[in-house]
Amino acid sequence: MNQERIGHIYATFAFLFWGGLSPIYFKEVSSVDSFEILLYRIVFSVFTLLPLLYFNKEIKTLFATLKDFRKLKYLFASTFFVSINWLIFIWAIANNRILETSLGYYINPLVNVLLGFIFFGERMTKNQYFAIFLAFIAVLYQLLTLGHIPYISFSLAISFAIYGLLRKKINIGSQVGLFIEVLLLAPFALIYLVYLYINTEMAFIQNSSNYISFMLFLAGLITIIPLLLFNSAAVRIRLATLGFFQYIAPTASFLLAIFVYNEDFNSDKFITFILIWISLFIFSFNSIKKALFNK
């Protein structure tokens, strides 16, 4: 099996994990307050990533980054946006809004292009202009028919797009970058967890079943495993190819929401998704044509 095919397998599992297994995991621990779950995700990610950095011989890179004020400045900002993104995602899963998370990650590539145009002056093609216009129509349609904009979807798409924008500004490995981000948050997370423990309000071990405590303990692995799979894919296949695989995650979430968790999916929501799917097809048209016809 060649390296490109292995990369395709890694990418498939990475995005299936993000869009399929992660919602199932957070659904399983939804009896715990969303903010508290976020704290466990931060703390256990630190302890999960540290041995990986040592094993991958990235400790020197870590210390070099910690001494670089410019990179730290961007990492402070990216830390804020990734924590907001995580919290919204966890809350949405717990409150039966998986469909809205799916819509958010479908919209995300379009938001990325828009931010690139605004902040980097990156030129957009006619297809991309039209795709973003269609996405705007989809949001407007939902506003008129359902009475509200998909604020969860927008919050996830925008926070993750800004996070990607900030990380793009610095040349740093994903593992080192994520470790510094969770490390910056860890002291605050630990302080709040100590507060919960003193007041006997801590879900981990204190006020939950052994099953829930065990699941919370896995929060670090749930964060790190898809990242490792993604990294393994990224070094084996082209970035343009990897871009196609990103749609696996929201598709898995979409199917999970409808067929496993029976979330409400009426005709108005279906039309919103149809418009977004069409906009994504138009957005990716040139890449699809090149991949299919090698032109």
Sequence and secondary structure as in RCSB ss.txt:
>XXXX:A:sequence
MNQERIGHIYATFAFLFWGGLSPIYFKEVSSVDSFEILLYRIVFSVFTLLPLLYFNKEIKTLFATLKDFRKLKYL
FASTFFVSINWLIFIWAIANNRILETSLGYYINPLVNVLLGFIFFGERMTKNQYFAIFLAFIAVLYQLLTLGHIP
YISFSLAISFAIYGLLRKKINIGSQVGLFIEVLLLAPFALIYLVYLYINTEMAFIQNSSNYISFMLFLAGLITII
PLLLFNSAAVRIRLATLGFFQYIAPTASFLLAIFVYNEDFNSDKFITFILIWISLFIFSFNSIKKALFNK
>XXXX:A:secstr
  HHHHHHHHHHHHHHIIIIIHHHHHHHTTTS HHHHHHHHHHHHHHHHHHHHHHTT HHHHHHHHT HHHHHHH
HHHHHHHHHHHHHHHHHHHTT HHHHHHHHHHHHHHHHHHHHHHH     HHHHHHHHHHHHHHHHHHHHHSS  
HHHHHHHHHHHHHHHHHHTS   HHHHHHHHHHHHHHHHHHHHHHHHHTT  TTTTSS HHHHHHHHTHHHHHHH
HHHHHHHHHTTS HHHHHHHTTHHHHHHHHHHHHTS     HHHHHHHHHHHHHHHHHTHHHHHHHHH  
